[in-house]
Amino acid sequence: MEGLESFFTWSEQLRLFLLSCLFGIPVGIVFDLFRVFRMLIPHNKIAAAAEDLIFFCLYGIFLMCFTVTEARSEFRFYFCIGNFLGFALYFVTVGSAVTSVLRKIIMFIKKIFAMIFRPVVKKFVLICEKFRAFFVRTLQNLKIDKKNSKTPLIDNGDLLYNRNNDIKKNLNIRKNVKNFGSSKGSKKKKEKGHV
């Protein structure tokens, strides 16, 4: 009674290796999609590292699916080697041509968008500057008002804003206020041309 053979024959292993080489091409296409995304939106090192991590996670899922569907869930290291060879072949031939064409197209599109949106951006920046100046001025006025509100009123009985029940004092204060405009200091200022 013959059971299922658990080992791959040479012909099955060769077929799996060639399939893994062939399936390296879609891996290269996905990598090119990530490269195009990086061309469209500039990234810092952390974002690029996160994208690389996502790419390798996707590759791991792809490799697991390939192993389950084609190799009876038996992983072989030459699957990775075949994927790498297919990826390298795509990257050196078609991938470099596609990337250079896409780079030119993206640069052309960026120039068109820059020409279209440059006036809009300039107007937006001018509006933002006016709002910023308004808010800065308002904040400075609030600071001055806060500082002035902390200054106490002078506690002097001769000034009008201090309330007294003494009527005679109030009358004297009113006389002092009337005489205040006709003092010698104000005459000298008027003679010199001061207001």
C-alpha atoms as an extended CHARMM CRD file, in Angstrom:
* protein
*
       195  EXT
         1         1  MET       CA              0.0000000000        0.0000000000        0.0000000000  PROA      1               0.0000000000
         2         2  GLU       CA              1.4970000000        3.2500000000       -1.1180000000  PROA      2               0.0000000000
         3         3  GLY       CA              0.9870000000        6.3560000000        0.9980000000  PROA      3               0.0000000000
         4         4  LEU       CA              1.4710000000        9.9860000000        0.1710000000  PROA      4               0.0000000000
         5         5  GLU       CA              5.0500000000       10.8340000000       -0.4250000000  PROA      5               0.0000000000
         6         6  SER       CA              6.1350000000       13.6470000000        1.8690000000  PROA      6               0.0000000000
         7         7  PHE       CA              9.1980000000       14.6190000000       -0.1450000000  PROA      7               0.0000000000
         8         8  PHE       CA              9.2600000000       16.6770000000       -3.3050000000  PROA      8               0.0000000000
         9         9  THR       CA             10.8010000000       15.0600000000       -6.3550000000  PROA      9               0.0000000000
        10        10  TRP       CA             13.4730000000       16.8560000000       -8.3280000000  PROA      10              0.0000000000
        11        11  SER       CA             10.9820000000       17.8930000000      -10.9800000000  PROA      11              0.0000000000
        12        12  GLU       CA              8.5800000000       19.2690000000       -8.3260000000  PROA      12              0.0000000000
        13        13  GLN       CA             11.3930000000       21.1570000000       -6.6440000000  PROA      13              0.0000000000
        14        14  LEU       CA             12.5150000000       22.6420000000       -9.9700000000  PROA      14              0.0000000000
        15        15  ARG       CA              8.9190000000       23.6740000000      -10.7230000000  PROA      15              0.0000000000
        16        16  LEU       CA              8.5950000000       25.3010000000       -7.2700000000  PROA      16              0.0000000000
        17        17  PHE       CA             11.9040000000       27.1200000000       -7.7240000000  PROA      17              0.0000000000
        18        18  LEU       CA             10.8470000000       28.4870000000      -11.1320000000  PROA      18              0.0000000000
        19        19  LEU       CA              7.4550000000       29.5070000000       -9.7200000000  PROA      19              0.0000000000
        20        20  SER       CA              9.1650000000       31.2960000000       -6.8550000000  PROA      20              0.0000000000
        21        21  CYS       CA             11.3780000000       33.1090000000       -9.3930000000  PROA      21              0.0000000000
        22        22  LEU       CA              8.2560000000       34.0630000000      -11.3540000000  PROA      22              0.0000000000
        23        23  PHE       CA              6.4780000000       35.2400000000       -8.2280000000  PROA      23              0.0000000000
        24        24  GLY       CA              9.4310000000       37.5220000000       -7.4250000000  PROA      24              0.0000000000
        25        25  ILE       CA              8.1370000000       39.8340000000      -10.1710000000  PROA      25              0.0000000000
        26        26  PRO       CA              4.9360000000       40.8390000000       -8.2980000000  PROA      26              0.0000000000
        27        27  VAL       CA              7.1020000000       41.4710000000       -5.2450000000  PROA      27              0.0000000000
        28        28  GLY       CA              9.1580000000       43.8700000000       -7.3860000000  PROA      28              0.0000000000
        29        29  ILE       CA              5.9890000000       45.5830000000       -8.6160000000  PROA      29              0.0000000000
        30        30  VAL       CA              4.8050000000       46.1230000000       -5.0340000000  PROA      30              0.0000000000
        31        31  PHE       CA              8.2450000000       47.4960000000       -4.1640000000  PROA      31              0.0000000000
        32        32  ASP       CA              7.9580000000       49.9110000000       -7.1190000000  PROA      32              0.0000000000
        33        33  LEU       CA              4.5890000000       51.0730000000       -5.7970000000  PROA      33              0.0000000000
        34        34  PHE       CA              6.2730000000       51.9480000000       -2.5120000000  PROA      34              0.0000000000
        35        35  ARG       CA              9.0100000000       53.7810000000       -4.4250000000  PROA      35              0.0000000000
        36        36  VAL       CA              6.4360000000       55.7900000000       -6.3880000000  PROA      36              0.0000000000
        37        37  PHE       CA              4.6940000000       56.6950000000       -3.1380000000  PROA      37              0.0000000000
        38        38  ARG       CA              8.0240000000       57.9300000000       -1.7650000000  PROA      38              0.0000000000
        39        39  MET       CA              8.5340000000       60.0280000000       -4.8970000000  PROA      39              0.0000000000
        40        40  LEU       CA              5.1030000000       61.6100000000       -4.5510000000  PROA      40              0.0000000000
        41        41  ILE       CA              5.3900000000       62.3830000000       -0.8500000000  PROA      41              0.0000000000
        42        42  PRO       CA              8.8740000000       62.9750000000        0.5760000000  PROA      42              0.0000000000
        43        43  HSD       CA              9.5250000000       60.9450000000        3.7220000000  PROA      43              0.0000000000
        44        44  ASN       CA             11.8340000000       61.1460000000        6.6820000000  PROA      44              0.0000000000
        45        45  LYS       CA             13.8370000000       58.1300000000        7.8620000000  PROA      45              0.0000000000
        46        46  ILE       CA             11.2170000000       56.9340000000       10.3360000000  PROA      46              0.0000000000
        47        47  ALA       CA              8.4250000000       56.8990000000        7.7460000000  PROA      47              0.0000000000
        48        48  ALA       CA             10.6910000000       55.1300000000        5.2350000000  PROA      48              0.0000000000
        49        49  ALA       CA             11.5580000000       52.5100000000        7.8620000000  PROA      49              0.0000000000
        50        50  ALA       CA              7.8530000000       52.0270000000        8.6110000000  PROA      50              0.0000000000
        51        51  GLU       CA              7.1640000000       51.5390000000        4.8930000000  PROA      51              0.0000000000
        52        52  ASP       CA              9.9810000000       49.0100000000        4.6470000000  PROA      52              0.0000000000
        53        53  LEU       CA              8.5040000000       47.1480000000        7.5950000000  PROA      53              0.0000000000
        54        54  ILE       CA              5.0850000000       47.1130000000        5.9050000000  PROA      54              0.0000000000
        55        55  PHE       CA              6.6900000000       45.8450000000        2.6850000000  PROA      55              0.0000000000
        56        56  PHE       CA              8.4280000000       42.9750000000        4.4910000000  PROA      56              0.0000000000
        57        57  CYS       CA              5.1980000000       42.0780000000        6.3080000000  PROA      57              0.0000000000
        58        58  LEU       CA              3.4120000000       41.9370000000        2.9520000000  PROA      58              0.0000000000
        59        59  TYR       CA              6.2350000000       39.8090000000        1.5650000000  PROA      59              0.0000000000
        60        60  GLY       CA              5.9250000000       37.4500000000        4.5420000000  PROA      60              0.0000000000
        61        61  ILE       CA              2.2030000000       37.0690000000        3.9140000000  PROA      61              0.0000000000
        62        62  PHE       CA              2.8800000000       36.4760000000        0.2220000000  PROA      62              0.0000000000
        63        63  LEU       CA              5.5220000000       33.8540000000        1.0070000000  PROA      63              0.0000000000
        64        64  MET       CA              3.2020000000       32.0830000000        3.4390000000  PROA      64              0.0000000000
        65        65  CYS       CA              0.3740000000       32.0040000000        0.8530000000  PROA      65              0.0000000000
        66        66  PHE       CA              2.7790000000       30.6990000000       -1.7970000000  PROA      66              0.0000000000
        67        67  THR       CA              3.9740000000       27.9690000000        0.5410000000  PROA      67              0.0000000000
        68        68  VAL       CA              0.4450000000       26.9180000000        1.5190000000  PROA      68              0.0000000000
        69        69  THR       CA             -0.9810000000       26.8770000000       -2.0120000000  PROA      69              0.0000000000
        70        70  GLU       CA              1.9300000000       25.5470000000       -4.0510000000  PROA      70              0.0000000000
        71        71  ALA       CA              4.1670000000       23.5600000000       -1.6920000000  PROA      71              0.0000000000
        72        72  ARG       CA              1.7080000000       21.6950000000        0.5820000000  PROA      72              0.0000000000
        73        73  SER       CA              2.6120000000       24.0880000000        3.4340000000  PROA      73              0.0000000000
        74        74  GLU       CA              6.2280000000       22.9270000000        3.3870000000  PROA      74              0.0000000000
        75        75  PHE       CA              8.5320000000       25.9110000000        3.4010000000  PROA      75              0.0000000000
        76        76  ARG       CA             11.8600000000       25.6700000000        1.6170000000  PROA      76              0.0000000000
        77        77  PHE       CA             14.6320000000       28.2430000000        1.7630000000  PROA      77              0.0000000000
        78        78  TYR       CA             15.0340000000       28.2280000000       -2.0080000000  PROA      78              0.0000000000
        79        79  PHE       CA             11.5890000000       29.8790000000       -2.2400000000  PROA      79              0.0000000000
        80        80  CYS       CA             13.2030000000       33.0390000000       -0.8130000000  PROA      80              0.0000000000
        81        81  ILE       CA             16.1890000000       32.6770000000       -3.1510000000  PROA      81              0.0000000000
        82        82  GLY       CA             13.8460000000       32.2860000000       -6.1510000000  PROA      82              0.0000000000
        83        83  ASN       CA             11.7790000000       35.3050000000       -5.0710000000  PROA      83              0.0000000000
        84        84  PHE       CA             14.9610000000       37.3510000000       -4.7030000000  PROA      84              0.0000000000
        85        85  LEU       CA             16.2240000000       36.2990000000       -8.1580000000  PROA      85              0.0000000000
        86        86  GLY       CA             12.8660000000       37.1640000000       -9.7770000000  PROA      86              0.0000000000
        87        87  PHE       CA             12.7740000000       40.4660000000       -7.8970000000  PROA      87              0.0000000000
        88        88  ALA       CA             16.3530000000       41.3000000000       -8.9460000000  PROA      88              0.0000000000
        89        89  LEU       CA             15.6310000000       40.4120000000      -12.5830000000  PROA      89              0.0000000000
        90        90  TYR       CA             12.5490000000       42.6340000000      -12.5870000000  PROA      90              0.0000000000
        91        91  PHE       CA             14.3540000000       45.4340000000      -10.7400000000  PROA      91              0.0000000000
        92        92  VAL       CA             17.3080000000       45.5050000000      -13.1500000000  PROA      92              0.0000000000
        93        93  THR       CA             15.2770000000       45.2590000000      -16.3690000000  PROA      93              0.0000000000
        94        94  VAL       CA             11.7030000000       46.4730000000      -16.3550000000  PROA      94              0.0000000000
        95        95  GLY       CA             11.6900000000       48.0390000000      -12.8940000000  PROA      95              0.0000000000
        96        96  SER       CA             14.4040000000       50.6020000000      -13.5900000000  PROA      96              0.0000000000
        97        97  ALA       CA             12.7310000000       51.6630000000      -16.8520000000  PROA      97              0.0000000000
        98        98  VAL       CA              9.3080000000       51.9240000000      -15.1980000000  PROA      98              0.0000000000
        99        99  THR       CA             10.7320000000       53.8820000000      -12.2710000000  PROA      99              0.0000000000
       100       100  SER       CA             12.5580000000       56.3700000000      -14.5170000000  PROA      100             0.0000000000
       101       101  VAL       CA              9.4070000000       56.9540000000      -16.5900000000  PROA      101             0.0000000000
       102       102  LEU       CA              7.2910000000       57.3370000000      -13.4590000000  PROA      102             0.0000000000
       103       103  ARG       CA              9.8360000000       59.7410000000      -11.9620000000  PROA      103             0.0000000000
       104       104  LYS       CA              9.5930000000       61.9640000000      -15.0670000000  PROA      104             0.0000000000
       105       105  ILE       CA              5.7910000000       61.8240000000      -15.0430000000  PROA      105             0.0000000000
       106       106  ILE       CA              5.6610000000       62.6890000000      -11.3420000000  PROA      106             0.0000000000
       107       107  MET       CA              8.0530000000       65.6200000000      -11.7710000000  PROA      107             0.0000000000
       108       108  PHE       CA              5.9230000000       66.9110000000      -14.6630000000  PROA      108             0.0000000000
       109       109  ILE       CA              2.7330000000       66.6330000000      -12.5850000000  PROA      109             0.0000000000
       110       110  LYS       CA              4.4030000000       68.3670000000       -9.6280000000  PROA      110             0.0000000000
       111       111  LYS       CA              5.4640000000       71.2700000000      -11.8910000000  PROA      111             0.0000000000
       112       112  ILE       CA              1.9140000000       71.6320000000      -13.2180000000  PROA      112             0.0000000000
       113       113  PHE       CA              0.4650000000       71.6220000000       -9.7010000000  PROA      113             0.0000000000
       114       114  ALA       CA              3.1040000000       74.1300000000       -8.5810000000  PROA      114             0.0000000000
       115       115  MET       CA              2.1570000000       76.4920000000      -11.4270000000  PROA      115             0.0000000000
       116       116  ILE       CA             -1.5470000000       76.1380000000      -10.6420000000  PROA      116             0.0000000000
       117       117  PHE       CA             -1.3620000000       76.4210000000       -6.8620000000  PROA      117             0.0000000000
       118       118  ARG       CA              1.5090000000       78.9120000000       -6.4490000000  PROA      118             0.0000000000
       119       119  PRO       CA             -0.7790000000       82.0050000000       -6.6740000000  PROA      119             0.0000000000
       120       120  VAL       CA             -3.2960000000       80.3780000000       -4.3410000000  PROA      120             0.0000000000
       121       121  VAL       CA             -0.5880000000       79.5700000000       -1.8260000000  PROA      121             0.0000000000
       122       122  LYS       CA              0.7810000000       83.1270000000       -1.9970000000  PROA      122             0.0000000000
       123       123  LYS       CA             -2.6570000000       84.5810000000       -1.2900000000  PROA      123             0.0000000000
       124       124  PHE       CA             -3.1880000000       82.1100000000        1.5330000000  PROA      124             0.0000000000
       125       125  VAL       CA              0.1580000000       83.0720000000        3.0760000000  PROA      125             0.0000000000
       126       126  LEU       CA             -0.7410000000       86.7810000000        2.8670000000  PROA      126             0.0000000000
       127       127  ILE       CA             -4.0910000000       86.1440000000        4.5540000000  PROA      127             0.0000000000
       128       128  CYS       CA             -2.3920000000       84.0820000000        7.2580000000  PROA      128             0.0000000000
       129       129  GLU       CA              0.1330000000       86.8680000000        7.8590000000  PROA      129             0.0000000000
       130       130  LYS       CA             -2.6790000000       89.4170000000        8.2970000000  PROA      130             0.0000000000
       131       131  PHE       CA             -4.4750000000       87.1380000000       10.7410000000  PROA      131             0.0000000000
       132       132  ARG       CA             -1.2420000000       86.5010000000       12.6050000000  PROA      132             0.0000000000
       133       133  ALA       CA             -0.5390000000       90.2430000000       12.8610000000  PROA      133             0.0000000000
       134       134  PHE       CA             -4.0880000000       90.8430000000       14.1220000000  PROA      134             0.0000000000
       135       135  PHE       CA             -3.8430000000       88.1380000000       16.7600000000  PROA      135             0.0000000000
       136       136  VAL       CA             -0.3680000000       89.2410000000       17.8580000000  PROA      136             0.0000000000
       137       137  ARG       CA             -1.5960000000       92.8160000000       18.1990000000  PROA      137             0.0000000000
       138       138  THR       CA             -4.6320000000       91.6150000000       20.1670000000  PROA      138             0.0000000000
       139       139  LEU       CA             -2.4380000000       89.5440000000       22.4580000000  PROA      139             0.0000000000
       140       140  GLN       CA             -0.1200000000       92.4940000000       23.0670000000  PROA      140             0.0000000000
       141       141  ASN       CA             -3.1090000000       94.7080000000       23.8880000000  PROA      141             0.0000000000
       142       142  LEU       CA             -4.4160000000       92.0900000000       26.3020000000  PROA      142             0.0000000000
       143       143  LYS       CA             -1.0400000000       91.9580000000       28.0300000000  PROA      143             0.0000000000
       144       144  ILE       CA             -0.9670000000       95.7460000000       28.3430000000  PROA      144             0.0000000000
       145       145  ASP       CA             -4.5350000000       95.7860000000       29.6910000000  PROA      145             0.0000000000
       146       146  LYS       CA             -3.6490000000       93.0950000000       32.2120000000  PROA      146             0.0000000000
       147       147  LYS       CA             -0.5890000000       95.0600000000       33.3240000000  PROA      147             0.0000000000
       148       148  ASN       CA             -2.6260000000       98.2710000000       33.6250000000  PROA      148             0.0000000000
       149       149  SER       CA             -5.3660000000       96.5310000000       35.5820000000  PROA      149             0.0000000000
       150       150  LYS       CA             -2.8290000000       95.5860000000       38.2220000000  PROA      150             0.0000000000
       151       151  THR       CA             -1.8670000000       99.2620000000       38.7440000000  PROA      151             0.0000000000
       152       152  PRO       CA             -3.9000000000      100.5050000000       41.7620000000  PROA      152             0.0000000000
       153       153  LEU       CA             -5.6900000000      103.8360000000       41.8410000000  PROA      153             0.0000000000
       154       154  ILE       CA             -4.0170000000      106.5750000000       43.8440000000  PROA      154             0.0000000000
       155       155  ASP       CA             -5.6100000000      106.9610000000       47.2580000000  PROA      155             0.0000000000
       156       156  ASN       CA             -5.6620000000      110.7100000000       47.5510000000  PROA      156             0.0000000000
       157       157  GLY       CA             -8.6040000000      112.7150000000       48.8900000000  PROA      157             0.0000000000
       158       158  ASP       CA             -7.9820000000      115.5570000000       46.4180000000  PROA      158             0.0000000000
       159       159  LEU       CA             -8.8700000000      113.4820000000       43.3590000000  PROA      159             0.0000000000
       160       160  LEU       CA            -12.4040000000      113.2960000000       41.9830000000  PROA      160             0.0000000000
       161       161  TYR       CA            -12.7840000000      109.5470000000       41.9010000000  PROA      161             0.0000000000
       162       162  ASN       CA            -12.4270000000      109.2100000000       45.6860000000  PROA      162             0.0000000000
       163       163  ARG       CA            -15.8360000000      109.5270000000       47.3030000000  PROA      163             0.0000000000
       164       164  ASN       CA            -16.2800000000      111.7080000000       50.3380000000  PROA      164             0.0000000000
       165       165  ASN       CA            -19.4070000000      112.7690000000       52.1060000000  PROA      165             0.0000000000
       166       166  ASP       CA            -17.8560000000      116.1000000000       52.9770000000  PROA      166             0.0000000000
       167       167  ILE       CA            -19.4590000000      118.6420000000       50.6030000000  PROA      167             0.0000000000
       168       168  LYS       CA            -16.8960000000      121.3310000000       51.3120000000  PROA      168             0.0000000000
       169       169  LYS       CA            -14.0930000000      119.0080000000       50.2410000000  PROA      169             0.0000000000
       170       170  ASN       CA            -15.9370000000      118.2270000000       47.0300000000  PROA      170             0.0000000000
       171       171  LEU       CA            -16.3260000000      121.9390000000       46.2770000000  PROA      171             0.0000000000
       172       172  ASN       CA            -12.6100000000      122.5280000000       46.9240000000  PROA      172             0.0000000000
       173       173  ILE       CA            -11.7780000000      119.6640000000       44.6150000000  PROA      173             0.0000000000
       174       174  ARG       CA            -13.8830000000      121.1480000000       41.8400000000  PROA      174             0.0000000000
       175       175  LYS       CA            -12.1340000000      124.5080000000       42.2570000000  PROA      175             0.0000000000
       176       176  ASN       CA             -8.7480000000      122.7750000000       42.1130000000  PROA      176             0.0000000000
       177       177  VAL       CA             -9.7310000000      121.0070000000       38.9230000000  PROA      177             0.0000000000
       178       178  LYS       CA            -10.8210000000      124.2930000000       37.2810000000  PROA      178             0.0000000000
       179       179  ASN       CA             -7.5820000000      125.9650000000       38.3310000000  PROA      179             0.0000000000
       180       180  PHE       CA             -5.5370000000      122.9980000000       37.1340000000  PROA      180             0.0000000000
       181       181  GLY       CA             -5.8670000000      124.0350000000       33.4640000000  PROA      181             0.0000000000
       182       182  SER       CA             -4.7170000000      127.6150000000       34.2000000000  PROA      182             0.0000000000
       183       183  SER       CA             -1.5610000000      126.7290000000       36.1250000000  PROA      183             0.0000000000
       184       184  LYS       CA              1.8600000000      128.1590000000       35.2160000000  PROA      184             0.0000000000
       185       185  GLY       CA              3.1610000000      124.8250000000       33.8940000000  PROA      185             0.0000000000
       186       186  SER       CA              0.4370000000      124.5840000000       31.2960000000  PROA      186             0.0000000000
       187       187  LYS       CA              1.0420000000      128.2070000000       30.1760000000  PROA      187             0.0000000000
       188       188  LYS       CA              4.7340000000      127.5170000000       29.6380000000  PROA      188             0.0000000000
       189       189  LYS       CA              3.9120000000      124.4480000000       27.5800000000  PROA      189             0.0000000000
       190       190  LYS       CA              1.4810000000      126.4080000000       25.4290000000  PROA      190             0.0000000000
       191       191  GLU       CA              4.0780000000      129.1290000000       24.8390000000  PROA      191             0.0000000000
       192       192  LYS       CA              6.6540000000      126.5630000000       23.6910000000  PROA      192             0.0000000000
       193       193  GLY       CA              4.1810000000      125.1330000000       21.1980000000  PROA      193             0.0000000000
       194       194  HSD       CA              3.0760000000      122.0990000000       23.1470000000  PROA      194             0.0000000000
       195       195  VAL       CA             -0.5420000000      121.1650000000       23.2090000000  PROA      195             0.0000000000
